[in-house]
Amino acid sequence: MDRQEKLIESIKKHGVRFDTYDDLDAIVEAAGYKEFVLLGESSHGTSEFYTIRAEITRRLIEEKGFAIIAVEGDWPSCFTVNQYIKGFIQGDARSSLKDFDRWPTWMWANEEVLELVKWLKDYNDLAKTKVGFYGLDVYSLWESMEEIINVLEKISPENVESAKTAFACFEPFDRRGENYAISSAYYGEDCTEEVIRVLIDLQKKRKSYPKDKEGDLNLEVNSLVMLDAERYYRAMAKGGAEDWNIRDTHMVSALEKIMLAHGNGAKAVIWEHNTHIGDARATDMAEEGLINVGQILREKYGEKVFALGFGTHHGTVIASKEWGGAVEAMELPNAQSGSWEDSMHRAAAHDQYLLFSKDNEMEFSEVIDHRAVGVVYHPEMEHLGNYVPSRMAKRYDGFIYIDETSALVPLKY
């Protein structure tokens, strides 16, 4: 029996078929007593990944006391959703997603997320402990600075000039991070001093942060975004691991600020791509000097973390052929022969999940290729760069496999 045949037999032995959401009880139980539940995805454009994550999230909220949803999205646009579902602003679920206007808009402005937002609003209207929806990403430099200026004009007009000066420093770059990256790397023109000046002024006014409607948390995380986004864009043009590591370290820092704001006993569900939530030490990312959210959280919080990977064998997916390009539904070809997804399919061509444990981890710890699809995707070329060598039982605590998947449905306004 060769290596893959042994793996297939192990999947048959430990895999659990599921046909309805009720069949996911074991996953909810395994995750329910953790503080950080990381729910992944092997693409940013697969409907089933979103709907299954939403169902697991609902159950963790209702049955296990989770009150934080943190996603791979921009803080300002996610905070609009947060304000809506908590009743701090008026409107409707669809309009609360309009702020997701930075490409790739479909990641969060989609029909699947819309249904979750509707449910969260209904839940919060009746709940004593309201669930929050927050963005962890680092990209929203300009939007975060605008929010800082808006808040400072209300709580500290005498300090708003430093923020306006910093904003003016970034304005020539046309709200494009790559323009700032090139300027700082090749022409020595950056806005680092201006950013630091704003942060010093904000620190002096910390006691004045608005407490109403999470205004203090909003200002604190926007300040963190401003600091780390400037660092991130400066690192972009240099190549190497630094920009990736700044981004994932930022996402953990933002998450920790959210957890702190929610107090003792806070429990969070995190939605991000597998490349962020699956422990980087169990992949070839480690050889490139890359760290990620899953690794950092495991190193800091150990057994309080539960990471669930997601994958599929074939179907359709939403993506673009180039960065900033038009979105389209594409065919997702059959998984590459010998890959993790191919092995799952050969073991059983139906939806199933695995929970990794000390009893079976040796059976799933050999390196195997594991598919990862980004927002830019070329199906005909995926064998050249869409597979991450991984030790599955060390990368995740569990894995959900959907045999055939369908494309996400972007919102139309």
N, C-alpha and C positions, 0 to 999 in steps of 0.2 A: 504494500500500500504506500503510495507516494505522499508527499507532504500535503498537497491540497486534498487528497482523498481523506487523510486523517482529520484535516480541518473540517471538511464537510460532515464527517461522522460526528465530530464534536458539536457542530451546529445542530444536527439532527437530535442529538442527545439533550442539549441544554436550551435549544430554541423553543419559544412558546408562541403558538399561533394566536393571533387576535383578529376577530371579525367585527367587534363593536368596541366602543369606548369602555364598556363595562369590563372588558377583558384586560384592562390595564391596571387593575387593582394592585397587583404586586409592585408595579413601578411607583404608584402613588404612595404605597406603604413604605417602600425603600427610601423614597425621597422625602417623605413627610416629616421626618424628625431631624432633618438637616437645617442649617441656617442659609446655605447658598445652594440653590438647585439650578444648574446650568443646562439649558435646553438648546441643543445645537440645530444645525441644518447643513446639508451638503451643497445647497445652492440658496441663493437669495430670491429664487423665483418659482418655488414649488408649493402648490396649494396645500397638499397634505401635511407638509411640515408645519405650516402655520396653523391648520385646523387641529391637528393632534396636540401641538404645543398649547394651543388655547384651551383644549379640553383638560389636559393635565393641569394647567394653571388654574382653571376654574375649581377643580377638585382640591388643589392645594390651598386655595383661598377658603373654600367652604368647609373643608374637612380638617385642615391642618394649621389654620391660622396665619397663612402667609398674607402680607399686606403691601408688598412691594413688587412691581414688575419693572425691571430695568432692561433696556434693549439697546441694540447696536444702532442707535439713531442719535440725531442731534438733540442736545438739551433744550433749546428754545422751542422747537416744534413739538417735542414730546411733552414739554411743560404745558403747552396749550391744551393738549389732551388731558393731562393731569388736572388742570384747572376746570375743565368741562366735567369730567366724571365725578369730581368732588363738589360740583355745584357752585364753584367760585365765579364762573362766568356763564352767561346764557348762550343759547344756540342749540345745535343738534349734533349728533355724532358725525355726520358727514362733513359739516363745516369745521368741526374740530380738527379734521385731518388735512385741511387746506394748507396749513403752514409747512407741510412736507413738500416743498416746492424746489428743493435742491436735488439735482440728479444724483442717484437713481430714485426718483420719486416713488416708484412702485414698491419699494421695500416696505413702506409703512402705509402709504395711501393706496390701499387695496381692499377688495371686498371682504377678504378674510379677517383683516384687522378691524374693519368697520363693524363686523358682527361682534367681535370681542369688546370693542368700545361701547357698543349698545348694552351689552351684558354688564359691563363694569359700571356704567351709569345707573342701571336699574338696581344692581347690587348695592352700590354706595348710597342710593336714596333711602335704603332701609337699614343699612349696617351701622353699628356703633363705631366700629373701627373701619375707616374708609381706606380703600386700596388706592395706592398711587401708581402712576405710570411715568417713568423717567427715562431720559436718554443719556447714554454713557459716552457717546463718541466725542471726538476732538475737533471736528471740522468747522464748527460754526463760529469762527473767529469774529466775523463782522456782526453777525446777529447777536452774539453774546455781548460785544462791546456796545451795541445800540441799547441793549437792555440795561447794562451798567449805567450808561448815561441817563436813561430814563429814571432809574431809581435814585441816582445821585442828585438829580435835579429836584427830587422831592425831599430827600433826607439830609442832603449836604450840598446846597448850591455853591458854597464857597470852594468845594473840591471838584466840581464838575469840569473845570477847565483842563485839568490834567487828562481826564478821560477824553475830552473832545480833541485835545492835542494829539493823543495817541491814535484816535480814530482818523484824524486828518493825515497822520503819517502813513496809515495803511491805504488810504483812499486811492492813491495813484495806481494801485495794483488791480483795480477793477474787480475787486472781490474774488480774485482768482488766486488760490494759494500757490499755484505753480509759478505765477508771476513773482510773488514775493520770494519764493524759494530761489529762483534764478537771480533776483536782485541781491539777495543777501549772500549767496554763494559766490557769485562771480564779480559783483561790483562793490561788495562790502557795504551795501546800503540796507540797513535794517532798522527796526523800531523797538529793539530790546530795551533801551533806556526808558522810552516812553511807557512801555508796558510795566516795567518795574516801578516807575513813579506812581502809576495808577494803583498798583497793588499796595504800595506803602500808604497812600491816602485812604484806601479802603480799609486797611488794617487798623488805622487810627480811628475809623468810624465804626468799628465792629459792633460796639454796644448799641449803635443806632440802627442796625439792620432792621428792616421791617419784619415784625413777627407774624403779622396777619397773612393768612392764605399762603403760608410757606414762603413769604417774601425773603426771609433771611437765607433759607436754603437756595432759593433761586439766585440771589446775589452771590452767594458763596461759590456755587458751582459754575456760574458764568465767569466769575473771576478766575477759577481754576482752568476753565476752557481757554480764556484769553492767554494765560501764562503758557499752557502746554501746547496750544495751537500755534503760537508764535515759534516755540521751540521745534514743534513738529515740521512746520513749513520750512524752517531754516535747515533742518536735517534732510529734507526730501531730496534736494539736489546733490547731496553728497554720496548717495548710494549706501549700500551696506544695511546693517540691522537697526541703526539708531532710530529712524523714523517709526518703524514698526514697533519697536520697544517703547518709545515715548507714548505712542497711541495706546497700547495695551496697558501700560502702567497707569496712564491717565484714567482709563476706564475703571480700573480697580480703585483708584483714589476717589473718583466720583461716586462709585458704589459705596465706599466706606463712609463718605459724607452723608449719603442718603440713609444708610443704616444707623448712623449716629443720631441723625435728626429724628428717626423713628423710635429711638430709645431701646432699653433692654428688652430682649426677646424678639427683636425684629428678625424677620425671615424674608428672603428675597428669591424671586424667580428671575433668572437672567436669560434673555433670548439673544443669541449671537451665532455666527457661523461656527461650524465645527473647528475651523482653524483657530478660533479664539477660545472656545470653551474646552476643547480636548487638550490635555496636558502636552505641551510642546516637547517635553523631555522624552516622550514616547514616539517621537517622529524625527525626521531628518532636519526639522527646523532647528533643533539643538545644535547640529553641526554648523549651522550658519550663524549661530550666536543669537537666535531669535527666542524670545520668551513670550508668553501669552497669559491671558486672563486666567485660564484654567490652572496653569502652572503656579502663578503667583498666589492664587487663592489656596491651592493645596499646600503650598509651602508655608503660608501664614496661618491657615485655619484647619488643616489636616482633615480629620474625620467629619468636620462640619460641612464638607463640600460633597455634592453629588453631581456628577457630569453625565449627561445622556446624549450620545451621538445619534445622528439620523442619516439614513442613506436610502438609495433606491437603485434598482437594476435598469429600468428604462422608462420612457414616457415622453412628456413634453415639459418645457421649462421656459420661463420668461427671462430674457437677458438682452444684451445688445452686442453688436459686432465690434463696437469701438466705444471708448470712453466718451460719455456725453452724447452718444448716438441714439437713434430711435430704438424704442423697445419693441421686441417681437417675440412671439411664441415660437420656440424652436423644438425640433426633435431631439430628445435625449437618447443617444444610441445605447444599445445593450452594453452593459459594463464590460470592460476589458477582461479578456480571458486570464484567469489566475488571480484576479483581484478579490478583495473582500466581498464586494457586492456580487460578483460572479459566483463566489462560493456560497453566499447566502441563497442566491437564486437556485443553484444546483442542489442545495440541501432541501429546499422546499419553495416552490414558486407561489408563495402566498405571503401575506403580511405576518410579521413575527417580531419578537423582541428577545433580547438576551440580557440577563443580569450577570455581571462578572463578580466573582468572589474568590476567596482564597482556595476554595475547593476546585475551581475550574480555571483559574487564571493562567496556569501553565499551558493549558490547551489553546489559549488565545494570545500568547505572548510572543510568537514568532513574527518577524517583520513581514508585512503584506501591503500591497498597494491599496489605497483607499481613496475613492473619488472625491474631488472638491471642485465645485463649479462656482465661479464668481459672477459679478454683474456684467463682465465682458466675457463672451464665450464663443468659441468656434468648434462646434461638434466634430467637424471633420479632422480637427487637429488636437483633440483632447488627450490623445496618447502621448503628446509631447510635453504636457505640463499640468494635467488635471488630476494627477494621482500622487498622494502623499504616502510614502512608506511609513507604516505605523505598527506599533505593538498595541493591538486593540484593547486588551484587558488592562493595560497600563495607561492608555490614553483616556479611557472612559470607565465609568462605573456600570454603564448599561448602554444598550444600543437598540434603536427602533429601526426596523427595515420595512420599507414599503415596496412591494415588488414592482408595481407600475404606478407612476405618479402623473399628475397633470399640472399644467401651468397656472401660476397665480393669476388673479384677475385684477388688473389695475383699476383704480377708481377713475371715472370720467366725470368731469365737472362741466 
